[in-house]
């Protein structure tokens, strides 16, 4: 199907033909997406990204040879504007963190329904981060160390690395620990309304729409 201006171009990377067959049908039936290439290994994926410049790469982790995480890292080095969503059966903490650190813009489990996957692709195409609900809680509560609280010493380079103020970074670290606004307010000894204002400022400065996306950005960039 020829690409229109409103369509997102997709490169599919998975070594299982049945998975590619199913996703190919899904994309063919989706008006705002165009599947422009497929690869079954990391080296082929990198070559196709450089040649085709897709908007979004849907990437499996368990590829033969160079795995999906290393492939994502190389893609982000060579063609940084390309967005990458990991679509995998893997729910291990180390692989989730490694994928985000490599530059993945989204992380989805293969049990995800078609509608949510399409939503994830649209979100990363527009510049947002996306985490499957099955791993979002894991990232926010287990991957980010619980020691990141308001008492933790802030990085000396926070002001140069992040657009957030010191206080906003404290709030973001507590968000990443999984705390609701009321608990954050109690820890910082401020009102809930003040915390809500800080959260709004954080989302605005990071150009994201929710707390999970903000925490993912902070984790990926090493701010917290």
N, C-alpha and C positions, 0 to 999 in steps of 0.2 A: 504494500500500500504506500503510495507516495506521501511524503511528509508535508503537512500544512504548517503554517506559521504558529498555530495554536497547539501543535503536537510536541510532546517530549520524545526525544529519540532515546532508545534503550539498547544497551548491549547486555546480553545475558551470558553469564559465565557459570557453568555447572558441568561436572563430568558425568552426570546421570542423564541419558537420553530421555527417559520418561519424564523427568522434571522439566527439561527443556521443552518437551512436546506440550506439556500441560500449560506452561507459562506462555509459550508461543501462541496457543489458542486464546488465552486470556488477553494478551496484548492486541492480537488481531481483532478482538471483539470490543476493544476500548478505543473510542473515537479520538481521545486526546493523547494517545501514545502510539509510537511507531517502533517496532522492533527492527533494528537495522543491522544486527550482527549477533553471532553466537560463538562462544569458545568453550572448550572443554578442559583447558589448562591455563596456568598463569602466564606463560610466555606468549601464547597466542592472544590472550586477553590484552596484554600490554601493547602488542603490535596493533591490534584492532583499535584500541583506544587512540593511539597516535594517528592511525589512518582515518578513522571515522569520526572522531571527536563527538561521541554521544553525550547527551545531557546527563544521563544517569546510567551507571553500571550496577546491575543486580548480581551480586557476587557470593558464591559459596565459599566456605572456609576450607573444606576438605578436598582440595584439588591435588592431583598428582604433581610431583615435582615441587615447584614453588607454590606454597599454599596461598589461600585467599588473603590472609593478613599481609604477607610479604608482597603479594601482587598489588594490593591496595596501596601499600606504602610507596611502591615504585610508580604506580599510576599518579598518585598525588604529587610525587616529585617531578614527574615529567609533564603531566597535564593537570595542574592543580585546580582548574576550574571545573573539571568533571566531578560530578557527585557520585558517591558509592554507597550502596545499601548492601549490608551483609544479609543474605537470606540463607539460613543454615539450621541444622538440627542441633547445633552445639549451644549449650547453656552454661558452660563452665565459666567461672568468674575470670580466670586468667585470659581466656580467649576473648571474652567481651571487652575487657579492659585493653587488651592488646589491639583489638580491632579499632576501638575508638582512638587509641593513641596513634595508630597508623594513619588516621585521617578519615575513617569511615563516618559518613554523615547520618547513617541509620543502621539499626540492628534489628532484624526480624527473625523469628523462629518459623520454620517451615510449616508448622501447624496453623499459621496465621490464615484467616479467611481472605478471599480474593479482594473484597471491598477494602479491608484494612491495609493490605499490601499496596493497592492502588493509591490509597490515601497517603501512605508513607512515601511513595515515589513522588507524588505531587508536592508533598511537604519539603522534601530535600531539594527538589528542583527549584523551589521558591526560596531556598536558603535557610530553611529550618532544620533542626536535628530531629530525629525520630527514633524512639526506643519502643520495641514491642512491650506491651504491658507485662508480659511474662518475665522480662528481664529488667524493666525499669526499677522496680522495687529493689531488686538485687543490687543494681548499680548504686542507687541512692543510699541504701542502708548498710550494705556489706563492703562494697568496693571502696567507697570513700571512707577512710579511717574515722572511727568515732572520735578520735582525739582532736579533730578539726572543730573546735568550739570557739566561743568568743575569747576563752582564756589562752588559746594557742597563739604563739607569736607569729605575726604576719610576716610574709617574705619581704626582705628589703627591697625587692624589685617589683612589688605588687603594683605600685603607682605607675611604673613604666610599662608593665606588661598588660595591665587591665584598665579599662575606662572607668572602673568603679572606685568609689571612695573607700577608705578604710572601713567605715561603718557598714557600707553596702557589702563589702567582702565578708565581714563578720556574719551578716544576715545570710548571704549566699552559702557560706560554710554550714550554717545551721540548717538551711533548706536541704543541702546535700546529705546531712545526717538524718533527714526524714522528719524533722520537727515541724509541726503545724504552727501557724502564726501566733496562737496563744502561748505556746511553749517558748517560742522565740522571744516574745514580749517579756515573759517572766525571766528568762535568762539575761536579757539585755536591760531589764528594769525600765522598760518603756511601755507605752500603751499599744494595744493591738492595732489601733488606727495608724500609729507611727510605723509599725512593722509593715502594714499594708502599703503605706506610701513608699517605704524602702523597696518592697517587692516590685511595685509598679515602675519605680525608677530603674531597677535592675533589668527588668524585661525590656524596657524602652531602650536602655543603653546597649543591651546585647542584641536587640532586634529579634527577639523571640516572643512566643505567645504564651508560654507556660513555664512553670518552675522546673519541670524535668529537663526541658531543653536548656535552660540556663545552667543547671547543674552539670549537664553533659559538656557544655562548652567550657565551663570552668575546669572540669576534670581533664578534658583533652588538652587544654592549654597549660595545665599545671598550676593554676592559680590557687587551688585548694588541695 
